[in-house]
Amino acid sequence: MTGQGDSGSVEIEIRDLSKVFGQGAAAFRALNTINLEIRTGEFFTLLGPSGCGKTTLLRVIAGFEQPSAGSLRINGKEVAGLGPNARPVNTVFQNYALFPHMTVAQNIGFGLKMLGRPRAEVEATTAEMLALVKMEAMAGRKPSEISGGQQQRVALARALAPRPRVLLLDEPLSALDLKLRKEMQSELKRLQSETGITFIFVTHDQEEALTMSDRIAVMSAGNILQLGTPNDIYHAPSERFVADFIGDTNFLDLPVASVSGDSAGVTLPGGKAATARLPAGMLPVLGEKVTTVIRPEQAQMVEPGAGDLDGVVENAVFFGTDTHVHLRLDDGQPFILRRQNSAETAEPVAGTRMGLRLSPGALRVLKG
């Protein structure tokens, strides 16, 4: 199966798109003036909490909902107003919706038969899809005779069989257990890479988004707050919501001592100086407090007084590969340190004083 186009081109172009449910006082604005371009052949993720608008946006792209205003183009063609069958997309839902009376192979070929494809093409494509999702040995089984992960593979194969330009995935891993979910994350990324099809994935799970995506759009209250690569989103969050939603993080409110270019000099609890990166266009006033962010792995344990910060250990949570050490800094602000474990590593004891050395360039100032 070959790719669908030039990976540098735009597959989906959304301009000034909004979606309102209801009318008058009961109206609910689910999407607020969305502007977005999704590239051909990329794994693109809509990430955010329940009710943020990500599934509504996916349904608008699919054609199950029509926008209240704005433009939606797929491969350069305006599709706002068209139904799902008139769009070059397929959708994989949370419940896989396999036909229980059909075999795996029949489920995969069903869409092609409905499109009127020749029998030989249906059989050849079904065999190709079975191989793609590694289900050849299960071709004659019914959905009730295979596992949840295998059912998901069948649903994916069925959606990929007609070779859509875009595959929409609405939280398809949510019903799987943790180990199988991780396996399927790798499987999805492999399928997307091998087919070259544009994948648009909806999830509230930050780990899924970070591990699979080429780019992520973080959504809240019907808005896209930040758009970027997983590295951008994690290491350079633009505002507090994004920083808080993506992974564990520490927020420190610090006074500004100086400003130079795209950086600010800030005063840490205890009086030591540090430098924090400023967002583009931000010019804080000297003396005002700004909210800075630093990830738990961007600090190291040192002896009290030997680092940038000092605090008291409140508790330590063991996660196997690492331990999260919860501290209370000397000015009362909380701080979480992530420390990688080894067999010889001693567990920090509650009540112990500890110093923290911050990694150079780790502090970033947030908007708002």
C-alpha positions in Angstrom: 0.0 0.0 0.0 1.5 3.3 -1.0 1.3 6.8 0.5 -1.3 9.3 -0.5 0.7 12.3 -1.5 3.6 14.7 -0.8 4.3 14.9 2.9 5.1 18.6 2.5 1.6 19.4 1.2 -1.5 20.3 3.1 -4.1 17.5 3.4 -6.7 19.4 5.5 -7.1 23.1 5.7 -9.5 24.6 8.3 -10.3 28.3 8.2 -12.3 30.3 10.8 -14.3 27.2 11.6 -16.8 27.3 14.5 -19.5 24.9 15.8 -22.5 25.9 17.9 -25.1 23.5 19.2 -28.6 24.8 20.0 -29.9 28.3 19.7 -30.5 31.4 21.8 -29.8 31.2 25.5 -29.3 27.4 25.3 -26.7 27.7 22.6 -23.3 26.0 23.3 -20.2 27.0 21.4 -18.2 23.8 21.0 -15.5 25.2 18.6 -14.3 28.8 18.5 -12.8 30.0 15.2 -10.5 27.1 14.5 -7.6 27.7 12.0 -5.5 24.7 11.3 -3.5 23.0 8.6 -2.8 19.2 8.7 -0.1 18.0 6.4 -0.3 15.0 4.0 1.0 11.8 5.6 1.5 13.1 9.1 0.3 11.6 12.4 -1.6 14.5 13.9 -3.2 14.4 17.4 -6.0 16.4 18.9 -5.3 16.4 22.6 -7.3 17.7 25.5 -9.6 16.9 28.4 -13.2 15.8 28.1 -15.4 18.5 26.7 -12.6 20.5 25.1 -14.0 20.2 21.5 -11.5 17.6 20.1 -14.2 15.0 19.2 -16.5 17.6 17.8 -13.7 18.8 15.5 -13.0 15.2 14.4 -16.7 14.7 13.7 -16.8 17.9 11.7 -13.8 16.6 9.6 -15.6 13.3 9.2 -18.9 14.9 8.1 -21.0 13.6 11.0 -21.4 17.2 12.1 -21.5 20.3 9.9 -19.7 23.5 10.9 -21.8 26.6 11.9 -19.3 28.8 10.1 -16.0 28.6 8.3 -14.2 26.5 5.6 -13.0 22.9 5.6 -10.9 21.7 2.7 -9.6 18.1 2.2 -7.0 17.8 -0.6 -7.9 21.3 -1.8 -11.7 20.5 -2.1 -14.3 22.3 0.1 -16.2 19.6 1.9 -18.3 21.7 4.4 -21.9 20.7 3.8 -20.9 17.2 2.4 -21.9 14.0 4.2 -19.4 11.4 5.4 -19.8 9.2 2.3 -18.8 12.2 0.0 -15.4 12.7 1.8 -12.2 10.7 1.3 -12.0 9.8 5.0 -12.7 6.8 7.2 -13.2 6.7 11.0 -12.3 4.2 13.7 -14.4 4.6 16.8 -14.0 3.7 20.4 -16.3 0.7 20.0 -14.9 -1.1 17.0 -18.5 -1.9 15.6 -17.5 -5.1 13.9 -20.2 -7.3 12.5 -20.5 -10.2 14.9 -21.9 -12.7 12.2 -19.0 -12.0 9.8 -15.5 -13.4 9.9 -12.5 -11.2 10.2 -11.9 -11.3 6.5 -15.5 -10.5 5.7 -15.5 -7.6 8.1 -12.4 -6.2 6.4 -13.8 -6.6 2.9 -17.3 -5.3 3.7 -16.7 -1.6 2.9 -15.1 -2.5 -0.5 -18.1 -4.7 -1.4 -20.5 -1.8 -0.5 -18.4 0.4 -2.9 -19.0 -2.1 -5.6 -15.4 -3.2 -6.1 -14.7 -6.3 -8.1 -14.5 -9.6 -6.2 -10.9 -10.1 -7.2 -10.0 -6.6 -5.9 -11.9 -7.2 -2.6 -10.1 -10.5 -2.0 -6.6 -9.1 -2.9 -7.1 -6.0 -0.7 -8.5 -8.1 2.2 -5.4 -10.3 2.0 -3.1 -7.2 1.9 -4.9 -5.7 4.9 -4.7 -9.0 6.9 -1.0 -9.1 6.3 -0.6 -5.4 7.2 -2.2 -5.9 10.6 -0.7 -9.4 11.1 -4.0 -11.2 11.3 -3.7 -13.7 8.4 -4.1 -16.7 10.8 -7.4 -15.2 12.2 -9.1 -14.6 8.8 -11.8 -17.2 9.4 -12.6 -16.3 13.0 -15.6 -14.3 14.2 -15.1 -11.2 16.4 -16.2 -13.0 19.5 -13.4 -15.5 19.0 -10.5 -12.9 19.0 -9.2 -10.6 21.7 -9.9 -6.8 22.1 -6.5 -5.9 20.6 -7.1 -8.2 17.6 -10.6 -6.7 17.2 -9.0 -3.3 17.0 -6.6 -4.4 14.3 -9.6 -5.7 12.3 -11.3 -2.3 12.7 -8.2 -0.6 11.5 -7.8 -2.9 8.5 -11.5 -2.4 7.5 -11.0 1.4 7.7 -7.8 1.3 5.7 -9.0 -1.1 3.0 -10.7 1.5 0.8 -7.5 3.5 0.9 -8.9 6.8 2.3 -6.8 10.0 2.2 -7.4 10.5 5.9 -8.0 8.1 8.7 -9.8 9.5 11.8 -9.3 7.7 15.1 -11.6 8.6 18.0 -9.8 7.4 21.2 -9.5 3.8 19.8 -7.2 2.6 22.5 -9.3 3.7 25.5 -10.9 0.3 26.1 -7.6 -1.6 26.2 -5.5 -2.5 29.2 -2.2 -0.7 29.8 0.2 -3.2 28.3 -1.9 -3.8 25.2 -2.5 -0.1 24.8 1.3 0.5 24.7 1.7 -2.3 22.1 -1.0 -0.8 20.0 0.6 2.7 20.2 3.6 1.2 18.4 1.3 -0.7 16.0 -0.6 2.4 15.0 2.5 4.4 14.3 3.9 1.5 12.2 0.6 1.3 10.2 0.6 5.1 9.6 4.3 5.0 8.5 3.8 2.0 6.2 0.6 3.3 4.5 1.5 7.0 4.3 -2.1 7.9 5.1 -2.8 11.0 7.1 -3.9 9.9 10.6 -5.9 12.3 12.9 -6.0 10.9 16.4 -8.2 12.1 19.2 -7.1 11.4 22.8 -7.1 12.8 26.3 -4.0 10.6 27.1 -0.8 12.8 27.0 1.5 9.7 26.8 -0.3 8.5 23.7 0.0 11.9 22.1 3.7 12.3 22.9 4.8 8.8 21.8 2.9 8.6 18.4 2.4 12.1 17.0 4.3 14.1 14.5 2.4 17.2 15.7 -0.1 17.9 18.5 -2.8 20.4 18.9 -3.7 21.0 22.6 -7.3 22.0 23.0 -9.3 23.6 25.8 -12.8 25.1 25.8 -13.2 24.9 22.0 -9.8 26.5 21.3 -6.4 25.3 20.1 -4.0 26.6 22.8 -0.8 25.4 21.3 0.3 23.5 18.1 3.7 21.9 17.8 5.8 18.8 17.8 5.8 16.6 21.0 9.2 18.1 21.9 7.8 21.7 21.5 4.7 20.9 23.5 6.6 19.2 26.4 9.7 21.4 26.7 8.3 24.7 25.5 4.7 25.0 26.7 3.2 28.4 25.8 0.8 28.8 28.8 0.0 27.2 32.2 -2.9 25.0 31.0 -0.6 23.3 28.4 2.3 22.9 30.8 0.0 21.4 33.5 -1.9 19.1 31.1 1.2 17.6 29.4 3.1 15.6 32.0 4.2 16.4 35.6 5.6 19.9 36.1 6.5 22.5 38.7 5.3 26.1 38.7 7.4 28.7 40.6 6.2 32.3 41.0 9.4 34.3 40.9 10.2 38.1 40.9 11.8 39.5 37.8 15.2 41.1 38.5 16.3 41.9 34.9 15.3 41.5 31.2 17.7 40.9 28.3 16.4 39.9 24.9 14.3 36.7 25.2 15.4 36.0 28.7 14.6 37.3 32.2 16.7 37.2 35.3 14.6 35.9 38.2 15.2 35.5 41.9 14.8 32.0 43.3 13.4 31.2 46.8 16.4 31.6 49.0 17.8 34.6 47.0 19.9 32.9 44.3 19.7 34.2 40.7 18.6 32.3 37.7 17.7 32.9 34.1 14.3 32.0 32.5 13.4 32.0 28.8 10.6 34.4 27.9 7.7 33.7 25.5 7.9 35.6 22.2 6.7 39.2 22.6 6.6 39.2 26.4 8.3 42.0 28.3 7.8 41.7 32.0 8.1 44.7 34.4 11.0 44.6 36.8 9.9 43.5 40.3 6.7 41.8 39.1 6.2 38.1 39.8 6.0 35.8 36.8 5.0 32.1 36.6 7.9 29.9 35.6 7.8 26.2 34.7 10.4 23.5 35.1 9.9 19.8 34.6 10.7 17.3 37.5 13.6 15.7 35.6 15.3 19.0 35.1 16.6 19.2 38.6 19.1 17.1 40.5 19.5 16.2 44.1 22.5 17.9 45.9 23.5 18.6 49.5 21.5 21.4 51.2 23.1 24.8 50.2 25.0 23.4 47.3 22.4 24.0 44.6 19.9 26.6 43.5 17.0 25.7 45.8 16.6 24.0 49.2 13.6 22.3 50.7 12.3 19.5 52.9 11.2 16.1 51.6 7.5 15.5 52.2 7.2 12.0 50.6 8.6 9.9 47.8 6.6 7.8 45.3 8.3 4.8 43.8 7.4 4.1 40.1 9.9 1.4 39.3 12.2 3.1 36.8 12.1 6.3 38.8 11.0 7.9 42.0 9.0 11.2 42.3 10.3 13.1 45.3 7.8 15.7 46.7 9.4 18.6 48.5 8.4 21.8 50.1 10.7 24.6 49.3 11.9 27.1 52.0 9.4 29.7 50.8 6.5 27.2 51.0 6.2 26.4 47.3 5.9 22.7 46.3 8.4 21.0 44.0 8.5 17.5 42.5 11.8 16.0 41.5 12.0 12.9 39.3 15.0 10.8 40.0 16.0 7.7 38.0 16.3 4.6 40.1 19.0 1.9 40.4 19.3 -1.1 42.7 21.6 0.8 44.9 19.5 4.0 45.1 18.3 4.8 48.6 14.8 6.1 49.1 14.6 9.7 50.2 13.2 10.0 53.8 10.4 12.3 54.7 11.6 15.3 56.8 15.1 15.3 55.2 16.5 18.6 53.9 17.6 18.5 50.3 19.3 20.8 47.8 18.2 21.0 44.2 20.4 22.1 41.2 18.4 23.2 38.2 19.5 22.2 34.7 20.8 25.2 32.7 18.1 26.7 30.6 15.3 24.7 32.2 13.3 27.6 33.6 10.7 29.1 31.2 8.2 31.9 31.8 4.6 31.2 30.9 2.1 33.6 29.4 -0.6 35.0 31.6 
